[in-house]
C-alpha cells in the first residue's frame, strides 16, 4: 500500500509492555479523534487486555499480532500504517527487523533506544533504503535523547537568529528524580554483552562520533571522552558528575549536527553532566551516586557479579506506581558560548518520572507529529529527533506541558 492507502495512521508496537501501555494510554487521551490507531504485539490476549483499559475511545482500535523476529508479519504491519512507535527492546536484540520493514515500506518509525550499537547498526542497514522510500527512521524519541537533542537545537536557532555565530563549548547539566526502567537496564546489559562477545564493538561504543554519517569528515577537537569524575563548577551550579546517559545522548546530538551540515559549528564541543547543587551534602551525594553507577556498570561486565546486579535492579516490564511516576521530574539546562562570545542557556524540563511519564509523552507526541506531517524538516533516512521532527516536536511538547525555552545570558 502507498502511505495514502493505509488503513492506520499510528501503530504502538510493544503495547503490552509497561512503557508501551503508557504510550497507548497517552494516545487514547490526547490523539485527535480522527487518527486511526492500532496496537501491536506478540499476544492477542494481552493486546485485548490492554485495549480494555484504554476506555471507550480505544474500543475499536485494531490489534496486530506480530513477533519482532517474524519478517513477514513485520512487513505486513509496516505496510498497514503510516507511523510505527515501538517500545520493544533491547533494540540491539529485537529492533532491527522492524526498522528494516519500515524503511522498505516507506513507513515512519520512532523508538526509545538508548543503544549506540543499535543506532549504528540501523544506520548501516537501513539508511539507504529509508532515503529511497522517504521513511523517517527516528531513533531516541524518549528521555534518551529528546531533551538533549532539542535543547541544543534551540540554542542553535537562537544564536542563528541573533547573528551571534556558531556554537562552541556546550554543556548540559541534568537534575532529575525518577527510577531507571527495567527496559533501560536490559538495554545497558545487552550492549555490555555484545561488546564482550565481539571486542571490536568497543571501538564504536567509546567513539564520540560513532553515529556520524561521515566519520572521516568530523573535526578533531581533542579529548571528547565522557566525564567520569566529580568536580565543582560555579558556572554549572555547583557539584557535577558523570551523567548515565551521556555516552548515548552526546552521540545523537553530534549526529544531528553532522546531518545538518555541521550547522551548530565545526568547533561544537558537547558534553553532559549530572548536577547535584552546592555544599558538602551535594558533594557527598555526587560521589555516592557516581560510585553506585560505576559499580553497576562494573558488575554487568563481570559474569560472577552479574547475577547479584540483576537481583538488585528492576526487570524488563517493571515500573513504578502512578503516584511515583507523577512525583518524578527532570530539569536540564544546556549552556553554550558562540564564536562571537555570546552565552545562551536552554532549559528543557517536565514534571513526571523521566523514564516513564515524560517518556510516554515524548514518544506519543513524536508519533503524532510524524503522522500529522506538517512542519517537519525535509529529511528521510536514519534520523534524530532534531533532524527528523524538529520544530514540530518542540511545539507539540510545549502544548503537552513541557518547558522548552532559551535565553541569552546578560539580558
C-alpha positions as MATLAB code, in Angstrom:
seq = 'XXXXXXXXXXXXXXXXXXXXXXXXXXXXXXXXXXXXXXXXXXXXXXXXXXXXXXXXXXXXXXXXXXXXXXXXXXXXXXXXXXXXXXXXXXXXXXXXXXXXXXXXXXXXXXXXXXXXXXXXXXXXXXXXXXXXXXXXXXXXXXXXXXXXXXXXXXXXXXXXXXXXXXXXXXXXXXXXXXXXXXXXXXXXXXXXXXXXXXXXXXXXXXXXXXXXXXXXXXXXXXXXXXXXXXXXXXXXXXXXXXXXXXXXXXXXXXXXXXXXXXXXXXXXXXXXXXXXXXXXXXXXXXXXXXXXXXXXXXXXXXXXXXXXXXXXXXXXXXXXXXXXXXXXXXXXXXXXXXXXXXXXXXXXXXXXXXXXXXXXXXXXXXXXXXXXXXXXXXXXXXXXXXXXXXXXXXXXXXXXXXXXXXXXXXX';
ca = [
       0.000    0.000    0.000;
       1.117    3.561   -0.600;
       1.087    5.798    2.520;
      -2.229    7.359    1.435;
      -3.951    3.978    1.085;
      -3.068    2.621    4.520;
      -5.811    1.832    6.979;
      -3.909    3.067   10.076;
      -2.030    6.220   10.985;
      -0.100    5.006   14.057;
       0.666    1.575   15.487;
       2.095    1.260   19.000;
       4.290   -1.837   18.792;
       5.014   -3.391   22.178;
       1.737   -2.094   23.580;
       1.591   -4.855   26.199;
       4.863   -3.794   27.852;
       4.988   -1.325   30.733;
       6.036    1.730   28.722;
       4.046    0.581   25.692;
       0.879    0.652   27.783;
       1.703    4.181   28.969;
       2.173    5.346   25.361;
      -1.103    3.719   24.285;
      -2.880    5.358   27.211;
      -1.408    8.748   26.286;
      -2.594    8.428   22.698;
      -6.042    7.302   23.813;
      -6.353   10.536   25.782;
      -4.551   13.043   23.538;
      -4.610   11.902   19.904;
      -7.117   13.570   17.558;
     -10.344   11.624   17.256;
      -9.774   11.259   13.528;
      -6.428    9.477   13.984;
      -6.547    5.748   13.238;
      -4.521    3.924   15.889;
      -3.614    0.260   16.229;
      -1.895   -1.782   18.939;
       0.768   -4.328   18.070;
       2.479   -7.126   19.978;
       3.052  -10.865   20.190;
      -0.064  -11.888   22.142;
      -3.635  -11.228   21.026;
      -4.925  -11.981   24.512;
      -2.620   -9.452   26.133;
      -3.371   -6.837   23.463;
      -7.086   -7.269   24.141;
      -6.461   -6.818   27.865;
      -4.544   -3.574   27.260;
      -7.217   -2.237   24.922;
      -9.902   -2.813   27.570;
      -8.028   -0.486   29.970;
      -7.961    2.406   27.476;
     -11.629    3.294   27.618;
     -14.356    3.816   25.063;
     -12.118    5.801   22.727;
      -9.957    2.751   22.021;
     -12.727    0.154   21.903;
     -12.397   -0.421   18.155;
      -8.637    0.050   17.782;
      -7.288   -2.772   15.584;
      -4.963   -5.324   17.179;
      -1.993   -6.553   15.160;
      -0.230   -9.721   16.251;
       3.411   -9.767   15.176;
       6.613  -11.161   16.603;
       9.701   -8.946   16.429;
      11.587  -11.749   14.689;
       8.904  -12.525   12.074;
       9.915  -10.610    8.965;
       6.691  -11.332    7.097;
       4.488  -10.202    9.987;
       6.542   -7.035   10.449;
       6.358   -6.252    6.738;
       2.557   -6.613    6.884;
       2.389   -4.373    9.974;
       4.598   -1.691    8.404;
       2.551   -1.792    5.205;
      -0.699   -1.065    7.052;
       0.310    2.117    8.871;
       1.944    5.468    8.247;
       3.858    5.502   11.569;
       5.158    2.855   13.973;
       6.087    3.805   17.538;
       7.961    0.901   19.101;
       8.877    0.242   22.723;
      10.218   -3.273   22.099;
      13.770   -3.516   23.387;
      16.565   -4.129   23.912;
      16.640   -2.774   20.393;
      20.045   -4.302   19.726;
      18.400   -7.722   20.117;
      14.939   -7.081   18.703;
      14.789   -3.744   16.898;
      16.475   -4.053   13.518;
      13.893   -6.226   11.676;
      11.131   -3.677   12.366;
      13.336   -0.760   11.315;
      14.127   -2.612    8.082;
      10.433   -3.303    7.448;
       9.508    0.353    7.971;
      12.355    1.598    5.768;
      11.303   -0.742    2.963;
       7.639    0.223    3.236;
       8.168    3.992    3.457;
       6.709    3.958    6.977;
       7.867    6.482    9.557;
       9.326    4.930   12.717;
      10.066    6.195   16.237;
      11.642    4.322   19.144;
      13.070    4.748   22.642;
      16.525    3.292   22.119;
      19.500    4.416   24.146;
      21.890    1.966   22.488;
      24.775    3.287   20.397;
      25.412   -0.112   18.822;
      21.815   -0.451   17.663;
      21.672    3.010   16.089;
      24.988    2.370   14.337;
      23.655   -0.946   13.016;
      20.462    0.776   11.885;
      22.409    3.477   10.022;
      24.460    0.849    8.230;
      21.485   -1.404    7.433;
      18.543    0.866    6.590;
      19.610    4.471    5.982;
      19.912    3.998    2.238;
      16.593    2.174    1.844;
      14.788    4.679    4.079;
      16.082    7.569    1.995;
      14.861    5.819   -1.134;
      11.382    5.173    0.292;
      11.019    8.506    2.108;
      10.772    6.872    5.537;
      11.929    8.749    8.621;
      13.603    6.267   10.985;
      13.795    8.439   14.094;
      15.683    6.921   17.000;
      15.875    8.116   20.618;
      12.387    9.647   20.969;
      12.195    9.450   24.766;
      14.201   10.813   27.677;
      17.005    9.370   25.575;
      17.540   11.806   23.767;
      14.813   14.376   23.123;
      15.757   16.858   25.902;
      19.406   16.848   24.805;
      18.735   16.977   21.085;
      16.032   19.626   21.147;
      17.818   21.684   23.791;
      20.854   22.084   21.545;
      18.617   22.736   18.531;
      17.038   25.649   20.428;
      20.476   27.068   21.226;
      21.492   26.889   17.580;
      18.301   28.558   16.402;
      18.617   31.392   18.937;
      22.241   32.080   18.036;
      21.471   31.978   14.311;
      18.507   34.342   14.710;
      20.720   36.831   16.587;
      23.600   36.524   14.130;
      25.757   35.502   17.099;
      27.783   32.878   15.263;
      28.147   29.138   15.748;
      28.055   27.131   18.965;
      31.330   26.162   20.616;
      31.680   24.689   24.142;
      28.255   23.382   25.145;
      27.372   21.598   28.393;
      24.120   20.011   29.549;
      23.566   19.642   33.299;
      20.731   17.312   34.270;
      18.821   17.328   37.553;
      16.181   14.632   37.890;
      14.102   12.479   40.186;
      12.975    9.092   38.984;
      13.927    5.480   38.627;
      15.515    3.507   35.842;
      13.167    1.241   33.959;
      13.816   -2.452   33.614;
      13.937   -1.936   29.868;
      16.701    0.658   30.195;
      18.719   -1.697   32.383;
      18.177   -4.540   29.923;
      19.402   -2.309   27.078;
      22.573   -1.498   29.024;
      23.061   -5.198   29.694;
      22.564   -6.126   26.029;
      25.193   -3.637   24.891;
      27.700   -4.834   27.505;
      27.140   -8.435   26.426;
      27.560   -7.524   22.751;
      30.907   -5.837   23.416;
      32.095   -8.800   25.474;
      31.213  -11.235   22.704;
      32.768   -9.083   19.969;
      35.614   -6.959   21.284;
      35.817   -4.831   18.126;
      32.482   -3.237   19.056;
      34.118   -1.412   21.944;
      35.719    0.937   19.430;
      32.228    2.047   18.361;
      30.932    2.442   21.913;
      33.779    4.715   23.022;
      33.957    6.802   19.827;
      32.378   10.251   20.444;
      31.410   10.356   16.749;
      30.219    6.745   16.479;
      26.924    7.795   14.879;
      28.341   10.279   12.387;
      27.201    9.936    8.774;
      30.807   10.638    7.729;
      33.314    9.831   10.455;
      36.327   10.950    8.415;
      34.871   14.437    7.948;
      34.330   15.099   11.664;
      36.520   17.799   13.247;
      39.385   16.908   15.563;
      38.593   18.851   18.732;
      40.877   16.970   21.098;
      39.741   14.828   24.003;
      35.948   14.491   23.924;
      35.616   11.491   26.210;
      32.623   11.417   28.550;
      33.311   12.736   32.042;
      33.885   10.052   34.695;
      34.820   12.143   37.768;
      33.015   14.522   40.118;
      34.085   18.179   40.183;
      32.831   21.589   41.325;
      31.916   24.425   38.962;
      30.290   27.703   39.925;
      29.279   28.269   36.301;
      27.453   24.928   36.184;
      25.705   25.343   39.534;
      27.980   23.553   41.982;
      28.920   19.879   42.151;
      28.550   17.908   38.932;
      29.485   14.395   37.891;
      29.015   11.771   35.185;
      25.548   11.570   33.641;
      24.496    7.989   32.999;
      23.013    8.757   29.563;
      25.826   10.984   28.292;
      27.541    8.244   26.323;
      24.431    7.904   24.154;
      22.903   11.385   24.106;
      26.138   13.102   23.081;
      26.421   10.841   20.039;
      22.855   11.650   18.987;
      23.476   15.402   19.286;
      26.694   15.149   17.286;
      24.844   13.192   14.590;
      22.237   15.965   14.455;
      24.996   18.499   13.879;
      26.526   16.462   11.057;
      23.195   15.676    9.382;
      22.537   19.420    9.191;
      25.886   20.074    7.521;
      27.545   20.868   10.872;
      25.142   23.785   11.296;
      25.883   24.015   15.032;
      29.525   24.632   14.155;
      32.741   22.852   13.254;
      34.064   23.800   16.703;
      30.977   22.487   18.510;
      32.098   20.578   21.611;
      29.365   18.872   23.603;
      29.223   17.116   26.966;
      26.578   16.095   29.501;
      26.804   16.035   33.298;
      24.560   15.309   36.264;
      24.015   18.225   38.658;
      23.805   17.950   42.464;
      23.839   21.541   43.733;
      26.160   23.295   46.149;
      27.657   22.458   49.511;
      29.038   19.467   51.346;
      25.897   17.388   51.088;
      25.822   17.848   47.319;
      29.467   16.746   47.070;
      28.786   13.624   49.121;
      25.722   12.766   47.031;
      27.595   13.296   43.773;
      30.370   10.951   44.825;
      27.943    8.346   46.164;
      25.818    8.275   43.008;
      28.910    8.157   40.812;
      30.247    5.240   42.840;
      26.991    3.308   42.537;
      26.810    3.856   38.778;
      30.377    2.712   38.395;
      29.654   -0.369   40.479;
      26.594   -1.288   38.430;
      28.467   -0.969   35.138;
      31.404   -2.941   36.502;
      29.049   -5.632   37.801;
      27.396   -6.010   34.422;
      30.784   -6.678   32.859;
      31.805   -9.398   35.332;
      29.935  -12.723   34.985;
      30.414  -13.571   38.660;
      28.754  -10.337   39.760;
      26.056  -10.158   37.083;
      23.588  -12.327   38.999;
      23.808  -10.068   42.063;
      23.381   -6.933   39.965;
      20.364   -8.457   38.197;
      18.675   -9.184   41.532;
      19.141   -5.589   42.686;
      17.878   -3.903   39.512;
      14.348   -3.814   38.032;
      13.409   -6.430   35.466;
      12.050   -5.639   31.985;
       8.359   -4.818   32.155;
       8.525   -3.499   35.706;
       7.800    0.095   36.627;
       6.723    2.403   39.447;
       3.188    3.189   40.559;
       1.207    6.055   39.084;
       1.871    8.087   42.234;
       5.636    7.633   41.968;
       5.583    8.412   38.252;
       3.749   11.659   38.948;
       6.244   12.647   41.676;
       9.255   12.459   39.365;
      10.688   15.322   37.329;
      13.655   16.409   35.243;
      15.255   19.742   34.506;
      18.071   20.140   32.001;
      19.977   23.346   31.412;
      22.161   23.464   28.311;
      24.742   26.252   28.297;
      26.713   27.286   25.198;
      29.114   30.015   24.118;
      29.120   31.094   20.469;
      32.041   32.022   18.247;
      31.222   35.701   18.854;
      31.408   35.241   22.630;
      27.668   35.318   23.376;
      26.319   32.919   26.015;
      22.944   31.169   25.727;
      21.133   28.797   28.078;
      18.349   26.439   27.012;
      16.045   24.786   29.527;
      14.148   21.549   28.936;
      12.043   20.383   31.880;
       8.938   18.448   32.807;
       7.031   17.048   35.732;
       6.764   13.257   35.819;
       9.227   10.394   36.073;
      11.622   10.912   33.137;
      11.822    7.265   32.123;
       8.094    6.613   32.284;
       5.639    9.522   32.434;
       7.715   12.032   30.478;
       8.975    9.408   28.036;
       5.426    8.306   27.217;
       4.554   11.916   26.355;
       7.679   12.323   24.228;
       7.199    9.139   22.207;
       3.471    9.767   21.882;
       3.973   13.295   20.583;
       6.761   12.123   18.260;
       4.354    9.627   16.697;
       1.620   12.259   16.393;
       3.999   14.744   14.765;
       5.139   12.155   12.229;
       1.543   11.162   11.496;
       0.360   14.760   11.080;
       3.331   15.561    8.839;
       3.143   19.355    8.950;
       6.181   21.436    9.843;
       8.637   18.560    9.583;
      12.162   19.110    8.243;
      12.853   17.948    4.712;
      14.553   14.666    5.514;
      14.473   10.900    5.178;
      16.710    8.075    6.356;
      18.010    7.255    9.826;
      17.435   10.474   11.750;
      17.434   12.059   15.193;
      14.570   13.899   16.926;
      16.061   17.269   15.903;
      16.597   16.320   12.253;
      13.583   14.054   11.761;
      10.867   16.017   13.615;
      12.480   19.253   14.803;
      10.346   22.332   15.484;
       7.125   20.391   15.032;
       8.046   18.329   18.087;
       9.174   21.381   20.067;
       5.770   22.974   19.588;
       3.850   19.801   20.403;
       5.807   19.195   23.603;
       5.224   22.755   24.755;
       1.490   22.295   24.297;
       1.772   18.989   26.196;
       3.185   20.867   29.208;
       6.959   20.525   28.857;
       9.233   23.533   29.211;
      11.467   24.164   26.196;
      12.974   27.632   26.293;
      16.171   29.522   25.526;
      17.562   32.813   26.768;
      20.570   34.962   26.030;
      22.730   35.462   29.107;
      23.017   39.006   30.412;
      19.620   40.132   29.119;
];
